Amino acid sequence: MQATVHRFDPATHTGSVLRDDGVELPFDAAAFGASGLRLLRPGQRLTVEVADDRVTALRIVGVGGGQPIR
């Protein structure tokens, strides 16, 4: 599903996203770490995977299949 970064703490690598329906979902450092990303900014569009109302994976929209960005 698509979402927008709502908050991101670069020190803890935790934050939250807003789904397109306005529901806020948190993500933890493990979800961010597995993404291969280095930083997120509020307003950035992402593709997210969700389980039990928590984000389990983050990817930048349009960047293939969850490959780490280096």
PDB file of N, CA, C and O in Angstrom, chain B, residues numbered from 101:
ATOM      1  N   MET B 101       0.838  -1.174   0.000  1.00  0.00           N
ATOM      2  CA  MET B 101       0.000   0.000   0.000  1.00  0.00           C
ATOM      3  C   MET B 101       0.882   1.236   0.000  1.00  0.00           C
ATOM      4  O   MET B 101       2.051   1.188   0.384  1.00  0.00           O
ATOM      5  N   GLN B 102       0.307   2.328  -0.432  1.00  0.00           N
ATOM      6  CA  GLN B 102       1.017   3.598  -0.488  1.00  0.00           C
ATOM      7  C   GLN B 102       0.774   4.376   0.798  1.00  0.00           C
ATOM      8  O   GLN B 102      -0.301   4.302   1.393  1.00  0.00           O
ATOM      9  N   ALA B 103       1.790   5.119   1.214  1.00  0.00           N
ATOM     10  CA  ALA B 103       1.673   5.944   2.414  1.00  0.00           C
ATOM     11  C   ALA B 103       2.646   7.115   2.298  1.00  0.00           C
ATOM     12  O   ALA B 103       3.490   7.161   1.402  1.00  0.00           O
ATOM     13  N   THR B 104       2.507   8.054   3.223  1.00  0.00           N
ATOM     14  CA  THR B 104       3.348   9.237   3.277  1.00  0.00           C
ATOM     15  C   THR B 104       4.026   9.290   4.640  1.00  0.00           C
ATOM     16  O   THR B 104       3.388   9.041   5.663  1.00  0.00           O
ATOM     17  N   VAL B 105       5.315   9.611   4.659  1.00  0.00           N
ATOM     18  CA  VAL B 105       6.028   9.726   5.931  1.00  0.00           C
ATOM     19  C   VAL B 105       5.408  10.862   6.738  1.00  0.00           C
ATOM     20  O   VAL B 105       5.297  11.992   6.261  1.00  0.00           O
ATOM     21  N   HIS B 106       5.009  10.546   7.959  1.00  0.00           N
ATOM     22  CA  HIS B 106       4.423  11.545   8.855  1.00  0.00           C
ATOM     23  C   HIS B 106       5.490  12.070   9.818  1.00  0.00           C
ATOM     24  O   HIS B 106       5.663  13.280   9.970  1.00  0.00           O
ATOM     25  N   ARG B 107       6.197  11.149  10.459  1.00  0.00           N
ATOM     26  CA  ARG B 107       7.278  11.513  11.379  1.00  0.00           C
ATOM     27  C   ARG B 107       8.437  10.549  11.188  1.00  0.00           C
ATOM     28  O   ARG B 107       8.233   9.383  10.850  1.00  0.00           O
ATOM     29  N   PHE B 108       9.650  11.036  11.405  1.00  0.00           N
ATOM     30  CA  PHE B 108      10.839  10.183  11.382  1.00  0.00           C
ATOM     31  C   PHE B 108      11.867  10.761  12.331  1.00  0.00           C
ATOM     32  O   PHE B 108      12.187  11.948  12.266  1.00  0.00           O
ATOM     33  N   ASP B 109      12.387   9.916  13.218  1.00  0.00           N
ATOM     34  CA  ASP B 109      13.434  10.320  14.154  1.00  0.00           C
ATOM     35  C   ASP B 109      14.745   9.702  13.677  1.00  0.00           C
ATOM     36  O   ASP B 109      14.928   8.491  13.805  1.00  0.00           O
ATOM     37  N   PRO B 110      15.662  10.500  13.129  1.00  0.00           N
ATOM     38  CA  PRO B 110      16.901   9.957  12.591  1.00  0.00           C
ATOM     39  C   PRO B 110      17.815   9.349  13.657  1.00  0.00           C
ATOM     40  O   PRO B 110      18.697   8.556  13.329  1.00  0.00           O
ATOM     41  N   ALA B 111      17.616   9.707  14.924  1.00  0.00           N
ATOM     42  CA  ALA B 111      18.439   9.136  15.998  1.00  0.00           C
ATOM     43  C   ALA B 111      18.006   7.712  16.345  1.00  0.00           C
ATOM     44  O   ALA B 111      18.845   6.848  16.599  1.00  0.00           O
ATOM     45  N   THR B 112      16.691   7.472  16.355  1.00  0.00           N
ATOM     46  CA  THR B 112      16.180   6.145  16.733  1.00  0.00           C
ATOM     47  C   THR B 112      15.730   5.313  15.542  1.00  0.00           C
ATOM     48  O   THR B 112      15.478   4.116  15.678  1.00  0.00           O
ATOM     49  N   HIS B 113      15.629   5.946  14.368  1.00  0.00           N
ATOM     50  CA  HIS B 113      15.153   5.289  13.140  1.00  0.00           C
ATOM     51  C   HIS B 113      13.727   4.761  13.285  1.00  0.00           C
ATOM     52  O   HIS B 113      13.373   3.744  12.689  1.00  0.00           O
ATOM     53  N   THR B 114      12.924   5.446  14.066  1.00  0.00           N
ATOM     54  CA  THR B 114      11.519   5.100  14.220  1.00  0.00           C
ATOM     55  C   THR B 114      10.666   6.248  13.711  1.00  0.00           C
ATOM     56  O   THR B 114      11.154   7.362  13.520  1.00  0.00           O
ATOM     57  N   GLY B 115       9.391   5.970  13.493  1.00  0.00           N
ATOM     58  CA  GLY B 115       8.507   7.022  13.031  1.00  0.00           C
ATOM     59  C   GLY B 115       7.130   6.481  12.713  1.00  0.00           C
ATOM     60  O   GLY B 115       6.706   5.451  13.238  1.00  0.00           O
ATOM     61  N   SER B 116       6.448   7.193  11.848  1.00  0.00           N
ATOM     62  CA  SER B 116       5.118   6.772  11.445  1.00  0.00           C
ATOM     63  C   SER B 116       4.841   7.255  10.026  1.00  0.00           C
ATOM     64  O   SER B 116       5.471   8.182   9.517  1.00  0.00           O
ATOM     65  N   VAL B 117       3.879   6.589   9.418  1.00  0.00           N
ATOM     66  CA  VAL B 117       3.412   6.972   8.089  1.00  0.00           C
ATOM     67  C   VAL B 117       1.905   7.193   8.156  1.00  0.00           C
ATOM     68  O   VAL B 117       1.229   6.685   9.051  1.00  0.00           O
ATOM     69  N   LEU B 118       1.395   7.952   7.204  1.00  0.00           N
ATOM     70  CA  LEU B 118      -0.042   8.126   7.047  1.00  0.00           C
ATOM     71  C   LEU B 118      -0.473   7.372   5.805  1.00  0.00           C
ATOM     72  O   LEU B 118       0.003   7.640   4.702  1.00  0.00           O
ATOM     73  N   ARG B 119      -1.391   6.416   6.000  1.00  0.00           N
ATOM     74  CA  ARG B 119      -1.972   5.743   4.839  1.00  0.00           C
ATOM     75  C   ARG B 119      -2.788   6.764   4.054  1.00  0.00           C
ATOM     76  O   ARG B 119      -3.096   7.843   4.559  1.00  0.00           O
ATOM     77  N   ASP B 120      -3.128   6.425   2.843  1.00  0.00           N
ATOM     78  CA  ASP B 120      -3.894   7.352   2.015  1.00  0.00           C
ATOM     79  C   ASP B 120      -5.286   7.641   2.582  1.00  0.00           C
ATOM     80  O   ASP B 120      -5.910   8.638   2.217  1.00  0.00           O
ATOM     81  N   ASP B 121      -5.777   6.766   3.479  1.00  0.00           N
ATOM     82  CA  ASP B 121      -7.077   7.022   4.106  1.00  0.00           C
ATOM     83  C   ASP B 121      -6.949   7.826   5.396  1.00  0.00           C
ATOM     84  O   ASP B 121      -7.939   8.026   6.100  1.00  0.00           O
ATOM     85  N   GLY B 122      -5.718   8.298   5.719  1.00  0.00           N
ATOM     86  CA  GLY B 122      -5.498   9.157   6.861  1.00  0.00           C
ATOM     87  C   GLY B 122      -5.137   8.452   8.157  1.00  0.00           C
ATOM     88  O   GLY B 122      -4.907   9.108   9.172  1.00  0.00           O
ATOM     89  N   VAL B 123      -5.084   7.113   8.138  1.00  0.00           N
ATOM     90  CA  VAL B 123      -4.737   6.364   9.348  1.00  0.00           C
ATOM     91  C   VAL B 123      -3.217   6.391   9.541  1.00  0.00           C
ATOM     92  O   VAL B 123      -2.457   6.103   8.616  1.00  0.00           O
ATOM     93  N   GLU B 124      -2.784   6.744  10.767  1.00  0.00           N
ATOM     94  CA  GLU B 124      -1.367   6.786  11.093  1.00  0.00           C
ATOM     95  C   GLU B 124      -0.911   5.413  11.580  1.00  0.00           C
ATOM     96  O   GLU B 124      -1.546   4.812  12.447  1.00  0.00           O
ATOM     97  N   LEU B 125       0.194   4.920  11.014  1.00  0.00           N
ATOM     98  CA  LEU B 125       0.757   3.628  11.403  1.00  0.00           C
ATOM     99  C   LEU B 125       2.222   3.813  11.800  1.00  0.00           C
ATOM    100  O   LEU B 125       2.974   4.471  11.081  1.00  0.00           O
ATOM    101  N   PRO B 126       2.637   3.242  12.935  1.00  0.00           N
ATOM    102  CA  PRO B 126       4.023   3.374  13.377  1.00  0.00           C
ATOM    103  C   PRO B 126       4.945   2.386  12.670  1.00  0.00           C
ATOM    104  O   PRO B 126       4.501   1.358  12.158  1.00  0.00           O
ATOM    105  N   PHE B 127       6.231   2.713  12.650  1.00  0.00           N
ATOM    106  CA  PHE B 127       7.238   1.734  12.239  1.00  0.00           C
ATOM    107  C   PHE B 127       8.402   1.815  13.213  1.00  0.00           C
ATOM    108  O   PHE B 127       8.692   2.868  13.782  1.00  0.00           O
ATOM    109  N   ASP B 128       9.068   0.665  13.391  1.00  0.00           N
ATOM    110  CA  ASP B 128      10.180   0.605  14.327  1.00  0.00           C
ATOM    111  C   ASP B 128      11.510   0.582  13.577  1.00  0.00           C
ATOM    112  O   ASP B 128      11.549   0.572  12.347  1.00  0.00           O
ATOM    113  N   ALA B 129      12.592   0.574  14.343  1.00  0.00           N
ATOM    114  CA  ALA B 129      13.931   0.614  13.760  1.00  0.00           C
ATOM    115  C   ALA B 129      14.209  -0.602  12.887  1.00  0.00           C
ATOM    116  O   ALA B 129      14.947  -0.501  11.907  1.00  0.00           O
ATOM    117  N   ALA B 130      13.630  -1.752  13.230  1.00  0.00           N
ATOM    118  CA  ALA B 130      13.849  -2.964  12.431  1.00  0.00           C
ATOM    119  C   ALA B 130      13.252  -2.801  11.028  1.00  0.00           C
ATOM    120  O   ALA B 130      13.879  -3.189  10.042  1.00  0.00           O
ATOM    121  N   ALA B 131      12.051  -2.234  10.932  1.00  0.00           N
ATOM    122  CA  ALA B 131      11.421  -2.015   9.622  1.00  0.00           C
ATOM    123  C   ALA B 131      12.236  -1.023   8.802  1.00  0.00           C
ATOM    124  O   ALA B 131      12.432  -1.219   7.603  1.00  0.00           O
ATOM    125  N   PHE B 132      12.711   0.043   9.445  1.00  0.00           N
ATOM    126  CA  PHE B 132      13.528   1.015   8.734  1.00  0.00           C
ATOM    127  C   PHE B 132      14.855   0.395   8.315  1.00  0.00           C
ATOM    128  O   PHE B 132      15.286   0.575   7.175  1.00  0.00           O
ATOM    129  N   GLY B 133      15.509  -0.330   9.216  1.00  0.00           N
ATOM    130  CA  GLY B 133      16.796  -0.939   8.919  1.00  0.00           C
ATOM    131  C   GLY B 133      16.741  -1.912   7.755  1.00  0.00           C
ATOM    132  O   GLY B 133      17.670  -1.976   6.949  1.00  0.00           O
ATOM    133  N   ALA B 134      15.655  -2.669   7.663  1.00  0.00           N
ATOM    134  CA  ALA B 134      15.505  -3.640   6.574  1.00  0.00           C
ATOM    135  C   ALA B 134      15.252  -2.968   5.227  1.00  0.00           C
ATOM    136  O   ALA B 134      15.386  -3.603   4.181  1.00  0.00           O
ATOM    137  N   SER B 135      14.890  -1.698   5.249  1.00  0.00           N
ATOM    138  CA  SER B 135      14.555  -0.996   4.013  1.00  0.00           C
ATOM    139  C   SER B 135      15.778  -0.678   3.161  1.00  0.00           C
ATOM    140  O   SER B 135      15.667  -0.525   1.944  1.00  0.00           O
ATOM    141  N   GLY B 136      16.937  -0.579   3.793  1.00  0.00           N
ATOM    142  CA  GLY B 136      18.132  -0.167   3.073  1.00  0.00           C
ATOM    143  C   GLY B 136      18.227   1.338   2.886  1.00  0.00           C
ATOM    144  O   GLY B 136      19.163   1.831   2.257  1.00  0.00           O
ATOM    145  N   LEU B 137      17.258   2.070   3.431  1.00  0.00           N
ATOM    146  CA  LEU B 137      17.263   3.526   3.311  1.00  0.00           C
ATOM    147  C   LEU B 137      18.149   4.139   4.389  1.00  0.00           C
ATOM    148  O   LEU B 137      18.413   3.518   5.419  1.00  0.00           O
ATOM    149  N   ARG B 138      18.598   5.346   4.145  1.00  0.00           N
ATOM    150  CA  ARG B 138      19.440   6.050   5.111  1.00  0.00           C
ATOM    151  C   ARG B 138      18.694   7.135   5.863  1.00  0.00           C
ATOM    152  O   ARG B 138      19.065   7.480   6.985  1.00  0.00           O
ATOM    153  N   LEU B 139      17.646   7.677   5.259  1.00  0.00           N
ATOM    154  CA  LEU B 139      16.925   8.801   5.842  1.00  0.00           C
ATOM    155  C   LEU B 139      15.544   8.868   5.215  1.00  0.00           C
ATOM    156  O   LEU B 139      15.357   8.467   4.067  1.00  0.00           O
ATOM    157  N   LEU B 140      14.589   9.368   5.963  1.00  0.00           N
ATOM    158  CA  LEU B 140      13.255   9.658   5.446  1.00  0.00           C
ATOM    159  C   LEU B 140      12.935  11.103   5.780  1.00  0.00           C
ATOM    160  O   LEU B 140      13.443  11.650   6.759  1.00  0.00           O
ATOM    161  N   ARG B 141      12.096  11.717   4.966  1.00  0.00           N
ATOM    162  CA  ARG B 141      11.685  13.086   5.251  1.00  0.00           C
ATOM    163  C   ARG B 141      10.158  13.156   5.270  1.00  0.00           C
ATOM    164  O   ARG B 141       9.505  12.482   4.474  1.00  0.00           O
ATOM    165  N   PRO B 142       9.586  13.951   6.156  1.00  0.00           N
ATOM    166  CA  PRO B 142       8.130  14.093   6.191  1.00  0.00           C
ATOM    167  C   PRO B 142       7.598  14.485   4.815  1.00  0.00           C
ATOM    168  O   PRO B 142       8.165  15.339   4.133  1.00  0.00           O
ATOM    169  N   GLY B 143       6.511  13.852   4.427  1.00  0.00           N
ATOM    170  CA  GLY B 143       5.902  14.112   3.130  1.00  0.00           C
ATOM    171  C   GLY B 143       6.368  13.176   2.035  1.00  0.00           C
ATOM    172  O   GLY B 143       5.772  13.141   0.958  1.00  0.00           O
ATOM    173  N   GLN B 144       7.418  12.417   2.287  1.00  0.00           N
ATOM    174  CA  GLN B 144       7.938  11.490   1.280  1.00  0.00           C
ATOM    175  C   GLN B 144       6.962  10.334   1.075  1.00  0.00           C
ATOM    176  O   GLN B 144       6.432   9.779   2.038  1.00  0.00           O
ATOM    177  N   ARG B 145       6.731   9.976  -0.190  1.00  0.00           N
ATOM    178  CA  ARG B 145       5.830   8.880  -0.527  1.00  0.00           C
ATOM    179  C   ARG B 145       6.591   7.561  -0.464  1.00  0.00           C
ATOM    180  O   ARG B 145       7.737   7.462  -0.904  1.00  0.00           O
ATOM    181  N   LEU B 146       5.921   6.545   0.097  1.00  0.00           N
ATOM    182  CA  LEU B 146       6.505   5.226   0.244  1.00  0.00           C
ATOM    183  C   LEU B 146       5.497   4.147  -0.121  1.00  0.00           C
ATOM    184  O   LEU B 146       4.288   4.379  -0.132  1.00  0.00           O
ATOM    185  N   THR B 147       6.011   2.984  -0.413  1.00  0.00           N
ATOM    186  CA  THR B 147       5.213   1.769  -0.441  1.00  0.00           C
ATOM    187  C   THR B 147       5.521   1.059   0.866  1.00  0.00           C
ATOM    188  O   THR B 147       6.687   0.904   1.229  1.00  0.00           O
ATOM    189  N   VAL B 148       4.482   0.626   1.580  1.00  0.00           N
ATOM    190  CA  VAL B 148       4.689  -0.024   2.873  1.00  0.00           C
ATOM    191  C   VAL B 148       3.959  -1.362   2.907  1.00  0.00           C
ATOM    192  O   VAL B 148       2.930  -1.551   2.258  1.00  0.00           O
ATOM    193  N   GLU B 149       4.518  -2.274   3.677  1.00  0.00           N
ATOM    194  CA  GLU B 149       3.839  -3.527   3.992  1.00  0.00           C
ATOM    195  C   GLU B 149       3.436  -3.441   5.451  1.00  0.00           C
ATOM    196  O   GLU B 149       4.192  -2.947   6.289  1.00  0.00           O
ATOM    197  N   VAL B 150       2.231  -3.928   5.751  1.00  0.00           N
ATOM    198  CA  VAL B 150       1.667  -3.773   7.093  1.00  0.00           C
ATOM    199  C   VAL B 150       1.193  -5.120   7.617  1.00  0.00           C
ATOM    200  O   VAL B 150       0.610  -5.917   6.882  1.00  0.00           O
ATOM    201  N   ALA B 151       1.453  -5.367   8.911  1.00  0.00           N
ATOM    202  CA  ALA B 151       0.919  -6.534   9.615  1.00  0.00           C
ATOM    203  C   ALA B 151       0.492  -6.078  10.999  1.00  0.00           C
ATOM    204  O   ALA B 151       1.262  -5.430  11.707  1.00  0.00           O
ATOM    205  N   ASP B 152      -0.731  -6.411  11.387  1.00  0.00           N
ATOM    206  CA  ASP B 152      -1.250  -6.042  12.713  1.00  0.00           C
ATOM    207  C   ASP B 152      -1.122  -4.548  12.994  1.00  0.00           C
ATOM    208  O   ASP B 152      -0.716  -4.146  14.084  1.00  0.00           O
ATOM    209  N   ASP B 153      -1.467  -3.738  12.012  1.00  0.00           N
ATOM    210  CA  ASP B 153      -1.450  -2.276  12.133  1.00  0.00           C
ATOM    211  C   ASP B 153      -0.072  -1.702  12.450  1.00  0.00           C
ATOM    212  O   ASP B 153       0.033  -0.629  13.045  1.00  0.00           O
ATOM    213  N   ARG B 154       0.978  -2.408  12.058  1.00  0.00           N
ATOM    214  CA  ARG B 154       2.351  -1.896  12.173  1.00  0.00           C
ATOM    215  C   ARG B 154       3.036  -2.080  10.833  1.00  0.00           C
ATOM    216  O   ARG B 154       2.830  -3.082  10.149  1.00  0.00           O
ATOM    217  N   VAL B 155       3.851  -1.107  10.465  1.00  0.00           N
ATOM    218  CA  VAL B 155       4.607  -1.185   9.218  1.00  0.00           C
ATOM    219  C   VAL B 155       5.746  -2.183   9.414  1.00  0.00           C
ATOM    220  O   VAL B 155       6.508  -2.087  10.375  1.00  0.00           O
ATOM    221  N   THR B 156       5.852  -3.143   8.491  1.00  0.00           N
ATOM    222  CA  THR B 156       6.915  -4.150   8.569  1.00  0.00           C
ATOM    223  C   THR B 156       7.979  -3.949   7.497  1.00  0.00           C
ATOM    224  O   THR B 156       9.078  -4.491   7.610  1.00  0.00           O
ATOM    225  N   ALA B 157       7.666  -3.174   6.457  1.00  0.00           N
ATOM    226  CA  ALA B 157       8.632  -2.915   5.392  1.00  0.00           C
ATOM    227  C   ALA B 157       8.330  -1.564   4.753  1.00  0.00           C
ATOM    228  O   ALA B 157       7.173  -1.170   4.609  1.00  0.00           O
ATOM    229  N   LEU B 158       9.395  -0.864   4.373  1.00  0.00           N
ATOM    230  CA  LEU B 158       9.307   0.446   3.733  1.00  0.00           C
ATOM    231  C   LEU B 158      10.086   0.410   2.433  1.00  0.00           C
ATOM    232  O   LEU B 158      11.186  -0.141   2.387  1.00  0.00           O
ATOM    233  N   ARG B 159       9.534   0.988   1.376  1.00  0.00           N
ATOM    234  CA  ARG B 159      10.241   1.111   0.107  1.00  0.00           C
ATOM    235  C   ARG B 159       9.881   2.450  -0.521  1.00  0.00           C
ATOM    236  O   ARG B 159       8.772   2.952  -0.338  1.00  0.00           O
ATOM    237  N   ILE B 160      10.807   3.014  -1.249  1.00  0.00           N
ATOM    238  CA  ILE B 160      10.509   4.251  -1.971  1.00  0.00           C
ATOM    239  C   ILE B 160       9.678   3.904  -3.191  1.00  0.00           C
ATOM    240  O   ILE B 160       9.996   2.969  -3.925  1.00  0.00           O
ATOM    241  N   VAL B 161       8.611   4.663  -3.403  1.00  0.00           N
ATOM    242  CA  VAL B 161       7.718   4.459  -4.540  1.00  0.00           C
ATOM    243  C   VAL B 161       8.516   4.512  -5.828  1.00  0.00           C
ATOM    244  O   VAL B 161       9.266   5.458  -6.069  1.00  0.00           O
ATOM    245  N   GLY B 162       8.350   3.492  -6.652  1.00  0.00           N
ATOM    246  CA  GLY B 162       8.983   3.468  -7.959  1.00  0.00           C
ATOM    247  C   GLY B 162      10.391   2.924  -7.991  1.00  0.00           C
ATOM    248  O   GLY B 162      10.981   2.805  -9.065  1.00  0.00           O
ATOM    249  N   VAL B 163      10.952   2.588  -6.826  1.00  0.00           N
ATOM    250  CA  VAL B 163      12.288   1.981  -6.803  1.00  0.00           C
ATOM    251  C   VAL B 163      12.083   0.492  -6.588  1.00  0.00           C
ATOM    252  O   VAL B 163      11.487   0.072  -5.597  1.00  0.00           O
ATOM    253  N   GLY B 164      12.575  -0.288  -7.512  1.00  0.00           N
ATOM    254  CA  GLY B 164      12.285  -1.705  -7.602  1.00  0.00           C
ATOM    255  C   GLY B 164      12.430  -2.532  -6.357  1.00  0.00           C
ATOM    256  O   GLY B 164      13.346  -2.353  -5.554  1.00  0.00           O
ATOM    257  N   GLY B 165      11.501  -3.438  -6.223  1.00  0.00           N
ATOM    258  CA  GLY B 165      11.418  -4.585  -5.347  1.00  0.00           C
ATOM    259  C   GLY B 165      12.137  -4.573  -4.011  1.00  0.00           C
ATOM    260  O   GLY B 165      12.549  -5.636  -3.548  1.00  0.00           O
ATOM    261  N   GLY B 166      12.307  -3.451  -3.379  1.00  0.00           N
ATOM    262  CA  GLY B 166      12.888  -3.436  -2.060  1.00  0.00           C
ATOM    263  C   GLY B 166      14.390  -3.638  -2.030  1.00  0.00           C
ATOM    264  O   GLY B 166      14.944  -4.000  -0.992  1.00  0.00           O
ATOM    265  N   GLN B 167      15.052  -3.413  -3.143  1.00  0.00           N
ATOM    266  CA  GLN B 167      16.501  -3.548  -3.181  1.00  0.00           C
ATOM    267  C   GLN B 167      17.141  -2.406  -2.400  1.00  0.00           C
ATOM    268  O   GLN B 167      16.684  -1.266  -2.483  1.00  0.00           O
ATOM    269  N   PRO B 168      18.195  -2.702  -1.643  1.00  0.00           N
ATOM    270  CA  PRO B 168      18.856  -1.630  -0.900  1.00  0.00           C
ATOM    271  C   PRO B 168      19.360  -0.535  -1.832  1.00  0.00           C
ATOM    272  O   PRO B 168      19.856  -0.807  -2.925  1.00  0.00           O
ATOM    273  N   ILE B 169      19.224   0.685  -1.387  1.00  0.00           N
ATOM    274  CA  ILE B 169      19.714   1.831  -2.131  1.00  0.00           C
ATOM    275  C   ILE B 169      21.080   2.191  -1.568  1.00  0.00           C
ATOM    276  O   ILE B 169      21.207   2.422  -0.366  1.00  0.00           O
ATOM    277  N   ARG B 170      22.083   2.242  -2.397  1.00  0.00           N
ATOM    278  CA  ARG B 170      23.447   2.502  -1.917  1.00  0.00           C
ATOM    279  C   ARG B 170      23.986   3.757  -2.532  1.00  0.00           C
ATOM    280  O   ARG B 170      25.121   4.143  -2.252  1.00  0.00           O
TER     281      ARG B 170
END
